[in-house]
């Protein structure tokens, strides 16, 4: 890439829709704009109302555009949910070049060969992630470009999803007058940002606790090996507060964000607040301890369900421990409670960029990092004549970016 290219990620969650604008400058990423809007039409991570979801996407994108003065035309969209599944596959091709040097075309052909698998009619391939390449039987190769060989193989993980969920997601983005440059699995995106190379190798569980769903992703031997989604999250804590304090859900969410603490022992009895109750009854005063007595049992249950699911996946004691992310883990006491319930090392991942230093932005920023990494790998050997697939600065003339061949490849790849 030459000059500054722009990538826009779209994270459509249960409580918020976030559009994040990243600028790539000589290989480094700068977050130059963030747009956020309340999410309508999403329940437990799934789209239940197309029109409301479209409006939420437009609101988030408009917010981001106004913030930095760019016109967003194309986005990379994060996808997740309990319909996502992983399966291993293998592809084999003969090296096509006369001098037997492996090039981009050979890599594309072997990836396409790995995607030839039998699938039920209601499912389709979302993406493919190479685990390792083999050149004439030599294993453990991560990038075979430039190597000499006759036979090229790939061991890959195929990501599949339900056609209905995928097409509804694409439909919402397209109805918001945006072009989808590619779908990125949220687990891969968050793992790109939140986990170190060593953590991915030794075996680490990444837990993204959102409002309506919790995504569990297991990384081992440098790649994603298992993923699962539980229909639980911070929204359940909000509902408990609403019932316990007999107040509206909107008020409960504000109280949770301002006064919430996941551990009763860490809560302050001197931190007092008044709550407007349902039915016009007089406001009642509560302490942070009262609130924590409602929050802790539900948060404890969430971590117990996470531990049970990780055990079911076959990773009862991950060597790298747990890494938490998502908006719900920001609450005071969540880390200490997670360490108590999950056992082993636990930490919270936060993006290290100005303006997005919050676990809620991990997936959105991770999409930008994930795409930029693929872009850098790709443009080492190819030259482009097409604008970057994300946004266009309204105050600058068009400038050369990534070309059509790269766009076609990345769409297949992620």
C-alpha positions, 0 to 999 in steps of 0.5 A: 500500500502506498500513502494512507489507506482507510479501513472501516469496521462494523460491529453489530452487537446486541446493545450497540452498533459501532463503526470504527475508522482506521487509517493505515499509515506506513504499516501502522494503524491510527483510529481516526473515528468512532461512531456508536449508536444504540442497537435496535432490532438485535436480540441475543446477537441475532437480527430480529428486525431488519428495518430497525437494524438498518437504522441503527447501522445508519446512525452509527455510520453517520456518527463516524462520518461527522466525527472525522469528515469522511464519506463511508462507502464500504465496510468490513463486517464482523460476524458471530453467533451460535450458527458459526461452525469450524471444520478442518479441510485439506487442499492439494495442487501442483505448482503451476510455474515452470520454474516451480516457484510457488506464487500467489496463484498457487496459494489461491488455487490450494485454498480454493481446493480446500474449500471443496467440501460437502455442506448441508444446503442451509449452510455456506462457507464464511471463510477459510483460515490456513493452519499450515502449508506443506511443500513436497511433504515438508510441514510447518510452513506458514508462508510458502511464497517464493519457495521451490516445490512440485506439490503444495498442500494446505491444512485449513480451518473452514468457517461455515455459517447458516445462510439465513443469518449471513444473508440477513446480516448482509441485507441489513448492511446493504440496505444501509447503502454500504458495500460489504468488502468482506465478512470477518469472524469476530473471534479471529478479529478479537484474537488478532488484537487481544492475544499474543503469539505465545498465548495462541500457541500454548492454548488460550480461551478468549471470552467476549462477553457482550450484552446479549451473547458470550462468544468463547474462542479457543486458540491453540497451536497458533490458530482458532481451534474451537468456538461457541456462543452462549445466549447470556451476557450483560443484558441479563444483569440489567434485567435482574437489576430492573426486577430487583429495584422495580424500575425501568430497563433503561434506568437499570442500564444507567445504574449498572454502568454508573454504580455497578460492582460485581463483588459485594465485598468490594462494594461501598455501603456509602455509595448511595443513589435514588431510583425512580420506581415503576408505577409512579411510586416514590423514589427509593434510595439504595446503596452500592452493596444492595446493587452488588447483591443483585449483580454478583449471583448473575455474574457468577452464573455467567462465569460458571456457564463459561467454564462448563462450556470450555470443559465441554469443548475439551479444554478444561484447563487451558495453559494460557488461561482466559482473556476477557473482552467485551463491554460487560467486563468493564464493571468493577469486580468482574476480573476478580470474580472471573479469577475466582470462578474460572481458575488459572490466569485471567486478564482483560484485553483492552485496545491500545489506541486513543479513543477506543481504550475500552474492552467493548471496542476489541472486536471492532478494532480487531477487524481493522488489524486483521484486515490490515495484516492480510493487506500487508501480506498480500501487497508484498508481491502485488501492485494495485490500481483500485481504491481501498475498500472502506472509505474515501476522504472527501477533502482529498483527491482519489489516490491509488490503493489496493487493486481488484485482484486483492479485493477478490482474494480477500473476499474469499479469504475472510 
